Amino acid sequence: MEEKLVSIIVPIYNSEDSLKIMLESLLRQTYRNIEIILVNDGSEDHSGEICEFYKSKNSQIKYIHIKNSGVAKARNLGIKYAKGEYIAFVDADDVIDEDYIKILMYYLQKYNLDIAICGYRKIYSYEDITKERKRKRKLAEKKIRIMAGDEALELMLYRKILTSGPCAKIVKKSIVVSGLFPEGKLYEDLGAVYKWYGRAEKVGYITYEGYYYLQRKGSYQHSKYNIKKWDLIEISNEIVNYVSDNKKELIKAAHNRIFISAIQIFRLIPFGVSKNQVEELKEIIKLYRKEMLYNKNAKNSSRLLALISYINIDSIRIMGKVYDFLLEKLKIRMNY
């Protein structure tokens, strides 16, 4: 099977502690026809020096340095300079298995997929990777679930199996360029990936966990509320409009996404602040809760939240804060 060129795009910002480990995992790939595009998003540590060193030692590495503009801008710039027919995204503090590209490309080409997706493991230190690799040896058999792009989009909107992140995927470049990352926004992943699924004809999910996602405190998904988090509501509204115009059969799934987005932001806002936003979020929850309650495709947790909102909508915020506290202690994060 021909090894077609895969462009691996890595946005980097102040990642000196993890950069070498991530780069070594890329350079160990058994699939050799790759280019690695490092986009330094104005790092203020030694990340740039590390990138320069690795670039000088390996012709597969391209290095771009820009002023700090955000991860969306960095990824979009990587896409612009990518020469590969296929694109993979890896974050600067994550790690991939040595066969990661090889396995996903095998299924992409065998089944003529637009997007190949694998599972991932959350880790809290790089020492966890050794434990996970030992565990995976017992789960060597791989299976693939092939689906239409619309089914993939539906699963993502219901938060089932498929994630809204760009990592743990290899995607045809023609698909990626049709849905670039919205610059200047948080939750830019969701703002791009729903368009990929929407355009794809064939998507494959492989039961292989080849991507290791390092959990860090302070990432925007896990940080406290600020007004920029309202971007999630704007992107969720954009999805509702997109589905309403192009894929009406998925409208309940789109409503599920904005309902959960409203719950996510609602439970982050401290009591007594951002009163206008709180009232708007309550209106969104009230607008869709009946539909969620009776939607058998929605996750049970979503339907339960809809029920709780009828009993006492503010209790969702209290439960959310208790939930976050307990999960922080257990080093677990909800997978939104």
C-alpha positions as a Markdown table, in Angstrom:
| # | Residue | x | y | z |
|---|---|---|---|---|
| 1 | Met | 0.0 | 0.0 | 0.0 |
| 2 | Glu | 1.4 | 3.4 | -1.0 |
| 3 | Glu | 2.6 | 5.6 | 1.8 |
| 4 | Lys | 0.9 | 8.9 | 1.0 |
| 5 | Leu | 2.3 | 12.1 | 2.7 |
| 6 | Val | 0.7 | 12.9 | 6.1 |
| 7 | Ser | 1.2 | 16.4 | 7.5 |
| 8 | Ile | 1.4 | 16.4 | 11.3 |
| 9 | Ile | 0.5 | 19.9 | 12.7 |
| 10 | Val | 1.6 | 20.8 | 16.2 |
| 11 | Pro | 0.7 | 24.2 | 17.7 |
| 12 | Ile | 3.1 | 25.2 | 20.5 |
| 13 | Tyr | 2.9 | 27.7 | 23.3 |
| 14 | Asn | 5.3 | 27.6 | 26.3 |
| 15 | Ser | 5.7 | 23.8 | 26.1 |
| 16 | Glu | 9.4 | 23.4 | 26.9 |
| 17 | Asp | 8.6 | 20.8 | 29.6 |
| 18 | Ser | 6.8 | 18.4 | 27.2 |
| 19 | Leu | 8.1 | 19.3 | 23.7 |
| 20 | Lys | 10.9 | 16.8 | 23.5 |
| 21 | Ile | 8.8 | 13.9 | 24.6 |
| 22 | Met | 6.1 | 14.8 | 22.1 |
| 23 | Leu | 8.6 | 15.3 | 19.3 |
| 24 | Glu | 10.4 | 12.0 | 20.0 |
| 25 | Ser | 7.0 | 10.2 | 19.7 |
| 26 | Leu | 6.5 | 11.8 | 16.3 |
| 27 | Leu | 10.0 | 10.9 | 15.0 |
| 28 | Arg | 9.6 | 7.3 | 16.1 |
| 29 | Gln | 6.6 | 6.8 | 13.7 |
| 30 | Thr | 6.9 | 3.5 | 11.8 |
| 31 | Tyr | 5.0 | 5.3 | 8.9 |
| 32 | Arg | 7.8 | 7.2 | 7.4 |
| 33 | Asn | 6.2 | 9.5 | 4.8 |
| 34 | Ile | 5.4 | 12.3 | 7.2 |
| 35 | Glu | 6.1 | 16.0 | 7.5 |
| 36 | Ile | 6.0 | 17.6 | 11.0 |
| 37 | Ile | 4.9 | 21.2 | 11.0 |
| 38 | Leu | 5.7 | 23.0 | 14.3 |
| 39 | Val | 4.0 | 26.3 | 14.8 |
| 40 | Asn | 5.4 | 28.3 | 17.7 |
| 41 | Asp | 2.6 | 30.6 | 18.8 |
| 42 | Gly | 4.9 | 33.3 | 20.4 |
| 43 | Ser | 6.3 | 31.1 | 23.2 |
| 44 | Glu | 8.2 | 32.9 | 26.0 |
| 45 | Asp | 10.1 | 29.9 | 27.2 |
| 46 | His | 12.7 | 27.7 | 25.5 |
| 47 | Ser | 10.2 | 26.1 | 23.1 |
| 48 | Gly | 11.6 | 27.9 | 20.1 |
| 49 | Glu | 15.2 | 26.7 | 20.8 |
| 50 | Ile | 14.0 | 23.1 | 21.1 |
| 51 | Cys | 12.1 | 23.4 | 17.8 |
| 52 | Glu | 15.2 | 24.9 | 16.1 |
| 53 | Phe | 17.4 | 22.1 | 17.4 |
| 54 | Tyr | 15.1 | 19.3 | 16.2 |
| 55 | Lys | 14.6 | 21.0 | 12.8 |
| 56 | Ser | 18.4 | 21.1 | 12.3 |
| 57 | Lys | 18.6 | 17.4 | 12.9 |
| 58 | Asn | 15.6 | 16.2 | 10.8 |
| 59 | Ser | 14.5 | 17.2 | 7.3 |
| 60 | Gln | 10.9 | 16.1 | 8.0 |
| 61 | Ile | 10.4 | 19.0 | 10.4 |
| 62 | Lys | 9.2 | 22.5 | 9.3 |
| 63 | Tyr | 9.3 | 25.3 | 11.9 |
| 64 | Ile | 7.2 | 28.4 | 11.9 |
| 65 | His | 7.4 | 31.1 | 14.5 |
| 66 | Ile | 4.6 | 33.7 | 14.9 |
| 67 | Lys | 3.6 | 36.3 | 17.5 |
| 68 | Asn | 1.1 | 34.9 | 20.0 |
| 69 | Ser | -2.3 | 34.7 | 18.2 |
| 70 | Gly | -4.0 | 31.7 | 19.7 |
| 71 | Val | -4.1 | 28.0 | 18.9 |
| 72 | Ala | -6.7 | 28.4 | 16.1 |
| 73 | Lys | -4.4 | 30.8 | 14.1 |
| 74 | Ala | -1.4 | 28.4 | 14.7 |
| 75 | Arg | -3.3 | 25.4 | 13.4 |
| 76 | Asn | -4.7 | 27.3 | 10.4 |
| 77 | Leu | -1.2 | 28.4 | 9.5 |
| 78 | Gly | 0.0 | 24.8 | 9.7 |
| 79 | Ile | -2.8 | 23.8 | 7.4 |
| 80 | Lys | -1.8 | 26.5 | 4.9 |
| 81 | Tyr | 1.8 | 25.2 | 4.7 |
| 82 | Ala | 0.9 | 21.5 | 4.8 |
| 83 | Lys | 1.8 | 19.6 | 1.6 |
| 84 | Gly | 0.2 | 16.3 | 2.7 |
| 85 | Glu | -2.9 | 14.8 | 1.3 |
| 86 | Tyr | -3.8 | 13.9 | 4.8 |
| 87 | Ile | -3.5 | 15.9 | 8.1 |
| 88 | Ala | -3.1 | 14.9 | 11.7 |
| 89 | Phe | -3.1 | 17.2 | 14.7 |
| 90 | Val | -1.0 | 16.6 | 17.8 |
| 91 | Asp | -0.9 | 18.9 | 20.8 |
| 92 | Ala | 2.5 | 19.9 | 22.2 |
| 93 | Asp | 2.0 | 18.1 | 25.5 |
| 94 | Asp | 0.5 | 14.9 | 24.1 |
| 95 | Val | 2.1 | 11.7 | 22.9 |
| 96 | Ile | 1.3 | 9.2 | 20.1 |
| 97 | Asp | 2.1 | 5.5 | 19.8 |
| 98 | Glu | 4.9 | 4.6 | 17.3 |
| 99 | Asp | 2.3 | 2.9 | 15.0 |
| 100 | Tyr | -0.3 | 5.6 | 15.3 |
| 101 | Ile | 0.0 | 7.1 | 11.8 |
| 102 | Lys | 0.5 | 3.7 | 10.2 |
| 103 | Ile | -2.6 | 2.2 | 11.7 |
| 104 | Leu | -4.9 | 5.1 | 11.0 |
| 105 | Met | -3.6 | 5.4 | 7.4 |
| 106 | Tyr | -4.0 | 1.7 | 6.8 |
| 107 | Tyr | -7.7 | 2.0 | 7.6 |
| 108 | Leu | -8.1 | 5.3 | 5.7 |
| 109 | Gln | -6.7 | 3.8 | 2.5 |
| 110 | Lys | -8.3 | 0.3 | 2.9 |
| 111 | Tyr | -11.8 | 1.7 | 3.3 |
| 112 | Asn | -11.3 | 5.0 | 1.4 |
| 113 | Leu | -12.3 | 7.1 | 4.4 |
| 114 | Asp | -12.4 | 10.8 | 4.6 |
| 115 | Ile | -11.7 | 10.7 | 8.4 |
| 116 | Ala | -10.1 | 8.0 | 10.5 |
| 117 | Ile | -10.6 | 8.3 | 14.2 |
| 118 | Cys | -9.1 | 6.3 | 17.1 |
| 119 | Gly | -9.6 | 6.2 | 20.8 |
| 120 | Tyr | -7.4 | 8.0 | 23.3 |
| 121 | Arg | -6.3 | 7.7 | 26.9 |
| 122 | Lys | -6.2 | 10.5 | 29.4 |
| 123 | Ile | -3.0 | 10.6 | 31.4 |
| 124 | Tyr | -1.9 | 12.7 | 34.3 |
| 125 | Ser | 1.9 | 12.1 | 33.9 |
| 126 | Tyr | 4.1 | 10.6 | 31.2 |
| 127 | Glu | 4.8 | 7.7 | 33.5 |
| 128 | Asp | 1.1 | 6.6 | 32.9 |
| 129 | Ile | 2.0 | 5.8 | 29.3 |
| 130 | Thr | 4.0 | 2.7 | 30.2 |
| 131 | Lys | 1.1 | 1.4 | 32.2 |
| 132 | Glu | -1.3 | 2.1 | 29.3 |
| 133 | Arg | 0.9 | 0.3 | 26.8 |
| 134 | Lys | 1.0 | -2.8 | 29.0 |
| 135 | Arg | -2.8 | -2.7 | 29.3 |
| 136 | Lys | -3.2 | -2.4 | 25.5 |
| 137 | Arg | -1.2 | -5.5 | 24.7 |
| 138 | Lys | -4.1 | -7.4 | 26.2 |
| 139 | Leu | -6.4 | -5.6 | 23.8 |
| 140 | Ala | -4.5 | -6.1 | 20.5 |
| 141 | Glu | -7.5 | -6.8 | 18.3 |
| 142 | Lys | -8.7 | -3.8 | 16.4 |
| 143 | Lys | -12.2 | -3.3 | 14.9 |
| 144 | Ile | -13.6 | -0.6 | 12.8 |
| 145 | Arg | -17.0 | 1.0 | 12.6 |
| 146 | Ile | -17.7 | 2.7 | 9.3 |
| 147 | Met | -20.4 | 5.3 | 9.1 |
| 148 | Ala | -21.6 | 8.2 | 6.9 |
| 149 | Gly | -20.4 | 11.7 | 7.8 |
| 150 | Asp | -23.9 | 12.7 | 9.0 |
| 151 | Glu | -24.0 | 9.7 | 11.5 |
| 152 | Ala | -20.6 | 10.8 | 12.8 |
| 153 | Leu | -21.9 | 14.4 | 13.2 |
| 154 | Glu | -24.9 | 13.1 | 15.1 |
| 155 | Leu | -22.7 | 11.0 | 17.4 |
| 156 | Met | -20.5 | 14.0 | 18.1 |
| 157 | Leu | -23.5 | 16.3 | 18.9 |
| 158 | Tyr | -24.8 | 13.7 | 21.3 |
| 159 | Arg | -21.3 | 13.3 | 22.8 |
| 160 | Lys | -21.3 | 9.6 | 22.0 |
| 161 | Ile | -18.0 | 7.8 | 21.0 |
| 162 | Leu | -16.8 | 10.6 | 18.7 |
| 163 | Thr | -15.2 | 13.8 | 20.2 |
| 164 | Ser | -15.2 | 17.4 | 18.9 |
| 165 | Gly | -11.4 | 17.7 | 19.1 |
| 166 | Pro | -9.1 | 17.5 | 16.1 |
| 167 | Cys | -6.6 | 15.1 | 17.7 |
| 168 | Ala | -6.8 | 11.3 | 17.6 |
| 169 | Lys | -7.8 | 11.7 | 13.9 |
| 170 | Ile | -6.3 | 11.7 | 10.4 |
| 171 | Val | -8.4 | 13.8 | 8.0 |
| 172 | Lys | -8.2 | 14.4 | 4.3 |
| 173 | Lys | -6.8 | 17.9 | 3.7 |
| 174 | Ser | -9.7 | 18.7 | 1.4 |
| 175 | Ile | -12.0 | 18.2 | 4.3 |
| 176 | Val | -9.9 | 20.2 | 6.8 |
| 177 | Val | -9.6 | 23.3 | 4.6 |
| 178 | Ser | -13.4 | 23.4 | 4.3 |
| 179 | Gly | -13.7 | 23.9 | 8.0 |
| 180 | Leu | -10.8 | 26.0 | 9.4 |
| 181 | Phe | -10.6 | 26.8 | 13.1 |
| 182 | Pro | -12.4 | 30.0 | 14.1 |
| 183 | Glu | -9.7 | 32.4 | 15.2 |
| 184 | Gly | -9.9 | 34.5 | 18.3 |
| 185 | Lys | -12.4 | 32.1 | 20.0 |
| 186 | Leu | -12.3 | 29.5 | 22.7 |
| 187 | Tyr | -13.8 | 26.1 | 21.8 |
| 188 | Glu | -12.3 | 26.5 | 18.4 |
| 189 | Asp | -12.1 | 22.7 | 18.1 |
| 190 | Leu | -15.9 | 22.3 | 18.1 |
| 191 | Gly | -16.2 | 25.2 | 15.6 |
| 192 | Ala | -14.1 | 23.3 | 13.1 |
| 193 | Val | -14.7 | 19.6 | 13.6 |
| 194 | Tyr | -18.5 | 19.7 | 13.1 |
| 195 | Lys | -17.9 | 21.0 | 9.6 |
| 196 | Trp | -15.5 | 18.2 | 8.9 |
| 197 | Tyr | -18.1 | 15.6 | 9.8 |
| 198 | Gly | -20.7 | 17.5 | 7.9 |
| 199 | Arg | -18.7 | 17.4 | 4.7 |
| 200 | Ala | -17.3 | 13.9 | 5.0 |
| 201 | Glu | -18.9 | 11.0 | 3.1 |
| 202 | Lys | -17.3 | 8.1 | 5.0 |
| 203 | Val | -15.8 | 8.1 | 8.5 |
| 204 | Gly | -14.2 | 5.2 | 10.4 |
| 205 | Tyr | -13.8 | 4.7 | 14.1 |
| 206 | Ile | -11.1 | 2.2 | 15.0 |
| 207 | Thr | -11.0 | 0.5 | 18.4 |
| 208 | Tyr | -7.4 | 1.4 | 19.0 |
| 209 | Glu | -6.2 | 3.8 | 21.7 |
| 210 | Gly | -3.0 | 5.3 | 20.1 |
| 211 | Tyr | -3.2 | 8.9 | 21.4 |
| 212 | Tyr | -2.3 | 10.0 | 24.9 |
| 213 | Tyr | -3.9 | 13.1 | 26.1 |
| 214 | Leu | -2.2 | 14.8 | 29.0 |
| 215 | Gln | -4.6 | 16.4 | 31.5 |
| 216 | Arg | -3.3 | 19.7 | 32.8 |
| 217 | Lys | -4.8 | 22.1 | 35.3 |
| 218 | Gly | -5.4 | 25.5 | 33.9 |
| 219 | Ser | -6.5 | 24.5 | 30.4 |
| 220 | Tyr | -9.5 | 26.5 | 29.2 |
| 221 | Gln | -11.7 | 23.5 | 29.3 |
| 222 | His | -11.1 | 23.1 | 33.0 |
| 223 | Ser | -10.6 | 26.7 | 34.2 |
| 224 | Lys | -13.0 | 29.0 | 35.9 |
| 225 | Tyr | -15.6 | 31.1 | 34.1 |
| 226 | Asn | -14.7 | 34.2 | 32.1 |
| 227 | Ile | -16.7 | 35.9 | 29.4 |
| 228 | Lys | -14.7 | 34.3 | 26.6 |
| 229 | Lys | -16.3 | 31.0 | 27.5 |
| 230 | Trp | -19.5 | 32.4 | 26.0 |
| 231 | Asp | -17.9 | 31.5 | 22.7 |
| 232 | Leu | -19.2 | 28.0 | 23.4 |
| 233 | Ile | -22.8 | 29.3 | 23.2 |
| 234 | Glu | -22.1 | 31.2 | 20.0 |
| 235 | Ile | -20.5 | 28.2 | 18.3 |
| 236 | Ser | -23.4 | 25.9 | 19.5 |
| 237 | Asn | -25.9 | 28.4 | 18.0 |
| 238 | Glu | -23.9 | 28.3 | 14.8 |
| 239 | Ile | -24.2 | 24.5 | 14.7 |
| 240 | Val | -28.0 | 24.8 | 15.2 |
| 241 | Asn | -28.2 | 27.2 | 12.3 |
| 242 | Tyr | -25.9 | 25.0 | 10.1 |
| 243 | Val | -28.0 | 21.9 | 10.8 |
| 244 | Ser | -31.2 | 23.7 | 10.3 |
| 245 | Asp | -30.1 | 24.9 | 6.9 |
| 246 | Asn | -28.3 | 21.7 | 5.7 |
| 247 | Lys | -29.2 | 18.6 | 7.7 |
| 248 | Lys | -32.6 | 19.0 | 9.2 |
| 249 | Glu | -32.8 | 15.4 | 10.2 |
| 250 | Leu | -30.1 | 16.1 | 12.8 |
| 251 | Ile | -31.9 | 19.1 | 14.4 |
| 252 | Lys | -32.6 | 17.3 | 17.7 |
| 253 | Ala | -28.9 | 16.4 | 18.0 |
| 254 | Ala | -28.0 | 20.0 | 17.5 |
| 255 | His | -30.4 | 21.0 | 20.1 |
| 256 | Asn | -28.8 | 18.5 | 22.5 |
| 257 | Arg | -25.4 | 20.2 | 21.9 |
| 258 | Ile | -26.6 | 23.7 | 22.7 |
| 259 | Phe | -28.6 | 22.4 | 25.7 |
| 260 | Ile | -25.4 | 20.8 | 27.1 |
| 261 | Ser | -23.3 | 23.8 | 26.2 |
| 262 | Ala | -25.7 | 26.0 | 28.2 |
| 263 | Ile | -25.5 | 23.6 | 31.2 |
| 264 | Gln | -21.7 | 23.6 | 31.0 |
| 265 | Ile | -21.4 | 27.4 | 31.1 |
| 266 | Phe | -24.3 | 27.8 | 33.6 |
| 267 | Arg | -22.7 | 25.6 | 36.2 |
| 268 | Leu | -19.3 | 27.5 | 35.9 |
| 269 | Ile | -20.7 | 31.0 | 36.7 |
| 270 | Pro | -20.4 | 31.9 | 40.3 |
| 271 | Phe | -23.6 | 33.0 | 42.1 |
| 272 | Gly | -24.2 | 36.7 | 42.0 |
| 273 | Val | -22.2 | 37.5 | 38.9 |
| 274 | Ser | -22.9 | 37.8 | 35.1 |
| 275 | Lys | -26.6 | 38.0 | 35.8 |
| 276 | Asn | -27.6 | 38.7 | 32.2 |
| 277 | Gln | -25.7 | 35.7 | 30.9 |
| 278 | Val | -27.2 | 33.5 | 33.7 |
| 279 | Glu | -30.7 | 34.5 | 32.6 |
| 280 | Glu | -29.9 | 33.9 | 28.9 |
| 281 | Leu | -28.6 | 30.4 | 29.8 |
| 282 | Lys | -31.7 | 29.7 | 31.8 |
| 283 | Glu | -33.8 | 30.6 | 28.8 |
| 284 | Ile | -31.8 | 28.2 | 26.6 |
| 285 | Ile | -32.1 | 25.4 | 29.1 |
| 286 | Lys | -35.9 | 26.0 | 29.4 |
| 287 | Leu | -36.3 | 26.1 | 25.6 |
| 288 | Tyr | -34.8 | 22.7 | 25.0 |
| 289 | Arg | -35.3 | 20.7 | 28.2 |
| 290 | Lys | -38.7 | 19.1 | 27.3 |
| 291 | Glu | -37.2 | 17.9 | 24.0 |
| 292 | Met | -34.2 | 16.6 | 25.8 |
| 293 | Leu | -36.3 | 14.8 | 28.4 |
| 294 | Tyr | -38.1 | 12.8 | 25.8 |
| 295 | Asn | -35.3 | 12.4 | 23.3 |
| 296 | Lys | -34.2 | 8.7 | 23.6 |
| 297 | Asn | -31.1 | 9.4 | 21.6 |
| 298 | Ala | -29.8 | 11.8 | 24.2 |
| 299 | Lys | -27.5 | 10.4 | 26.9 |
| 300 | Asn | -29.2 | 9.5 | 30.1 |
| 301 | Ser | -27.1 | 12.2 | 31.9 |
| 302 | Ser | -28.5 | 14.8 | 29.6 |
| 303 | Arg | -32.0 | 13.7 | 30.1 |
| 304 | Leu | -31.5 | 13.7 | 33.9 |
| 305 | Leu | -30.2 | 17.3 | 33.8 |
| 306 | Ala | -33.3 | 18.2 | 31.9 |
| 307 | Leu | -35.5 | 16.7 | 34.6 |
| 308 | Ile | -33.5 | 18.4 | 37.4 |
| 309 | Ser | -34.0 | 21.7 | 35.6 |
| 310 | Tyr | -37.8 | 21.4 | 36.1 |
| 311 | Ile | -37.4 | 20.7 | 39.8 |
| 312 | Asn | -34.9 | 23.5 | 40.6 |
| 313 | Ile | -32.8 | 24.9 | 37.8 |
| 314 | Asp | -30.3 | 26.6 | 40.1 |
| 315 | Ser | -29.5 | 23.2 | 41.7 |
| 316 | Ile | -27.6 | 22.3 | 38.5 |
| 317 | Arg | -25.0 | 24.9 | 39.5 |
| 318 | Ile | -24.6 | 23.6 | 43.0 |
| 319 | Met | -24.4 | 20.0 | 41.7 |
| 320 | Gly | -21.8 | 21.0 | 39.1 |
| 321 | Lys | -19.5 | 22.6 | 41.7 |
| 322 | Val | -19.7 | 19.6 | 44.0 |
| 323 | Tyr | -19.1 | 17.3 | 41.0 |
| 324 | Asp | -16.1 | 19.3 | 39.9 |
| 325 | Phe | -14.6 | 19.3 | 43.4 |
| 326 | Leu | -15.0 | 15.5 | 43.7 |
| 327 | Leu | -13.6 | 14.8 | 40.3 |
| 328 | Glu | -10.7 | 17.1 | 40.8 |
| 329 | Lys | -9.8 | 15.0 | 43.9 |
| 330 | Leu | -10.1 | 11.8 | 41.9 |
| 331 | Lys | -8.1 | 13.2 | 38.9 |
| 332 | Ile | -11.1 | 12.6 | 36.6 |
| 333 | Arg | -12.6 | 14.9 | 34.0 |
| 334 | Met | -15.9 | 14.8 | 32.2 |
| 335 | Asn | -15.4 | 14.2 | 28.5 |
| 336 | Tyr | -17.4 | 17.0 | 26.8 |
